[in-house]
Amino acid sequence: MTPIVVAAVLLAALTHASWNALAHGIRDQLLAFTLVGGGGSLCGAVLACFAPLPAAGAWPPLLVSALLHVVYQLLLMRSFQMGEFGQMYPIARGTAPLVVTVLAAVFVHELPDAWQLAGVLLASAGLVGVALWGLRRKKPAGHADAGAAGATEADTSAEPAEPDESAESDEGGRGGGTPQWPALAAAVGTGLAIASYTVVDGVGVRASGTSLGYIAWLMLLEGLAIPLWALARWRGALVAALRPIALRGLLGGVLSVAAYGLVLWAQTRAPLAPVAALRESSIIAGAAIGALFFKERFGWPRTAASVLMVGGIALMLHGT
C-alpha cells in the first residue's frame, strides 16, 4: 500500500469509530440508525447526481452489498443494545480481517504474502483477547437486569447507568449476566457481515469504473431500509421522536459515507485483506472513545490488544 492509501484507510478507521460512537450514544438505537441511514441516503442521492453511473457489471454485487449492509446494521444495533461500546465495537470490527483474508483468497484469488498474513494474525490475536476478556466473570448484580430486559416499545436501547468500577466491564447496566453470549453472538455476526460486504464491495467497486458512483448508489440504497422500518413503527410520531437527536444522527450518517467511501477507494488501489485489517485499527479509537465518553474502563487487556494491533499493522505495511 502506498502512503496515501494507508492515510486514507486510517482516516476511515477514525471516522468509522466516531459515527459508531454517535449512534451508540443515542438511547433508542432504531432512531439512531434511522438518522444514520437517512443521512447516508441523502449524501448518496446528492453524490449520485454528479458521479458517473456504475458499469453494468457492478450492479449485482452492489445490490447484494446493500442487503448485507442492512443485515450488518440490524446486528450492530442489537450488539449496541446489549453491550458496552468499548467491547462490542472491537469484537464486531475484529472478526472481519481474518474472514476477509480467507474470502479474498477463495473468491478474488488474492493470496497474502508472509508479512501480510503474519500481520493479520497478530492483529486478530489482539482482538480475540478483547473478546475473551469481555467474557470473564461479571458481578451478578440485579442492576444489570435493565439492559438484559431489552427495551420498551418507545425505547429499544436502555440508557446505560453510571459505570460500576468494581465490575470492570459490566456494560454500565447493559446485557447483565455471566457471560454475555447474546451480545457476543450479535457482535460476531456483525463482523461476519462486515467481512462479507467487504469482499463483495471489493469486487463491485473494481467493476464499477467509478468508486464515487458506487458509494453513492450503495449508500442511497442501503440507507433506506432502517428509516422505512422506523416509519412503519412510529408512524406520525417519527418526526417528533427524531427532532431532539437529529443533528447527531445525521452527522453520523455523513461520517459513515465518508468512512466507507475512503475504504472503497482504497480497495481499488490495494489488496482487500491488508485494507480490511488496517481499517480495523478503528478498534483502538473505539476503545478510547468508550473510555473517554462512555466512562468504560480501558484496562490493560485493551492496552495489550492495541499494542498487538499496531504490531500487526506494522507487519502488514512491511510487506507492501
N, C-alpha and C positions, 0 to 999 in steps of 0.2 A: 504493500500500500504506500502511496505517496504521502508526504506530509499534509497536503491539502485534504486528502481523503481521511486521514487519521483525525485531523482537526474537525472536519465536518461530522464524523461519527461521534467524537467526544462531545461536541456541542449538542448533537441529537440526544445523547445519553442524559446530559444535564437537563435539557428541555423536557425530555420524557419524564424524568423523575419529578420535575416541577409540576407538570399538568396532572400527574397521578396524585401528588400531594394535595393539589387544589381540589380534586374530586373527592379524595378521602376525607378532607376537612369539612365537607358538607354533610349534614345529618342524614338526609334522605338520599340514598345512592341512586335511586331511579331518577330523581330530579337532577342530581349532579350529572349523570351520564346523558340525560336528555339535553342539557345545555352544552355539554362537551360535543355530543353528536350533532346538535343543531349548529354550533359554531363551526364544526368541521365541514358540515354540508354547505353552509353559507360560503366558507372560504373556497370549497371545491367548486361551487357554482360560479363564483367570481373568476377563479383561475380558468375554468373551462371556457369562458368567453374569450380568453386571449391565447390559450395554449392550443397547439395543434391537436387534432383528434388522434387517439392512439390507433396504430395499424390494426387491421382486422385480426391478425394472429394473436393480439394481446387481449382481446375481449373475453375468451373463455377463461384464462387464468384470472383476469380482473374480476369477473363475476364470482368465481369460486372464492377468491380472496375476500370479496365483500361479505360473503356468507361466513367465512372463517373469522373475520373481524367482529361480526355480530356475536358469534359464539364466544370469542375472546372477551368482549365487553361484558357479557352476561356472567361469565365465570369470574372475571375480575371484580365485578360488583359484589358477587357472593363472597369472595375471599375478603374484600374490604369490610363487609358487614360483620364477619365473624372473627377477624384477626387484626392485629396491630399493623400499621403501615410498614414499620421498620422490619417486620418479619415476612409478611405476605408479599411485599414488593420484591425483595431479593429472591425468594423461592420461585415466584412466578417468572421473573426475568432469568434466573439462573438455570432453570430447567432447559431453556431453549438452546444454548450453544452446542451441547453435545448432540442433541437431536438434529439440529440443523447440519452439523458436520456429517452425520450418518445419511440424512436425506439428500444433502447436496452430492455426496459421493454416489448414491444409488441413482438419483434421478437427473442430476446435472453433470455427473461424471467429473466433479471437482474433488480431487484427492488432495488432502492437506499434506504438506511436507512434514518432516520430523519436528521442526521447530514449531510450526503452527499447531500440530497435534498435541505436542507437549504443553503448549500454552493454553489450549482449550481445556485439556485435562486438569492442569493446575488451577486455572480459574474456576472450573466447575467444582473442584475439590473444596475450595473455599466456600462456595455457595451451598454445597451439601452440608458443610459444617454449620452454616447458619440454620438450615432446616432442622438438623438433628438437635441443635441447641434449643430451638424453639419447642421441641417435643419433650424436653426434660420435665420432671415433676413440677407441677404448679400447686400453689396454695389452694386447697379445695374449699374456698370461701363461698358463702352464699351470695356475696355481692357480684359474683361473676355471672349470675343467672340472668341478669338483664340483657346481656348480649346474646346468650345462647337461646333465649326465647324468640330471637328474631326481631320483629318489629310489628307495630300496629299497622292498620290499613293506611294511615296517614304518614307513617314514618318507617321506612323499610330498613333503616340502619340506626341502631341505638346509639345515642351520644355517648362517647367514652367518658368515663368518670375520671377523676384525678388518679394518676398512677399510684400504685401501692409499691413503695420502694422495696418492701420485704418480699414481694412476689415479682421478681425481676421482669418477667415477660407475661404478666397476667393479662396483657392486652388492654389494660385500663378498663376492664369490665366486659370486654368483648370475647365471646366464644369461650366461656369458662369451661372447665373440665380438664381431665388429665388423661391423655394428651388431646390436642385439638385436631383430631383426624378429619372431620368435615372441612375445616378451614384449610388444612394441608392438601386435601384432595382437590379443593377448588383452586388453590394456588398452583398445584402441579398441572391440573387440567388447563389452566391459563397458559402455563409455559408450553404445553404441547400445542395449543392453538397458535401461540406466537411462532413456534418453530415451523408449523405447517404453513402459515400465511407468509412467513419469511421466504421459504423456498418457492412457493407459488408466485410471489411477487418478484422474486429474482428472475424467474422465467418470463413473467409477463412484462416487466419493465424493459427487459432487454429486447423483447419482440415488439415493443410499442413504438420505438423510434422517437419517443418524447417522454422523458421522465416527468416533466411538468404536467403534460396532458394525462399521463397515467395516474399520478397522485390526485389530480383534480377530479377525475371521474371516480376513482376509488373512494375518496372522502365524501363526494356527493352521494354515492350510492349507499355506502355502509353507515353513514351518519344518520340516515333516515329511520332506521328500524326502532331504536330506543325511543326517540321522540314520538313516533306513532303509537308505540305501546303505552307511553305515558299519557298521550291524548285520549286513548281508549279508556284508561283507568281513571284519570282525573276529570275528563270532560271539560265542562265550563270553568272548573276551578283551577285549571292548569296554569293559566297566565298569572293569577294571583299568587299561586304557590311558588312560581319561578321568580317573581319580581325581586324578592329580597336577596337572592343569590345569583341574579342574572350576570352581573359583571364578572364574578369569579368563575362561573361556569363557562361563559363564552370565551373568557381568556384561556381557560383550559382547552377549549376546542381549537383556538388559534394555535396554541403551543403544540397540540397534538399533530396538527397538519405540518407545522414547521419541523417537528422532530422526525416524523416518518418520511417527509419529503427529503430531508437530508440523507436518511438511510437509503431510500430508493435510489437517489443519485449516486451514492457510494457503491451500491450494488452493481451499477453499470460500469464501474471502474476498478473493482476488486473482487476476489472470490467471496462467495457467500459466507463460509464458515468463519474466517477471520473478522469480517464485518459484524456478523452476529455476536461473536464473542466480545469484540471491542465495544460494541454497543451496550453490553451488559455491565460495563463499568458504571452504569447508572445505579447499580446496587449500592455503590459507595455513597453516592449523592442521596439515594433514597434512605439509607440508614442514618445519615447525618441529618436529613430533614426530619425524620422521625424523632431523633433525639432532641433537636433544637425547637421544633414547633409543636410536636405532639407529646413532649415530655416522656418519650420512651427511652429506656436505657440503651446506650450503645454497647457497652460491655466489651470485655476482652475477646469473646468469640467473634464478634463482628469486626473488631480491630484486626484479628488474625485473618479473617476471611477477606478483608480489604487488602491486606498485605499480599495474600495469595493471588487475589485478582490482579493487582498491579504487576506481580511477578509473571503471571500468565500472559498479560498484555505485552510485557517486555519480550517474552519469548516469541510471541506471535509476530511482533514487529521486527525481531532479529532475523526472522526467516523470510522477510519480504524485501 
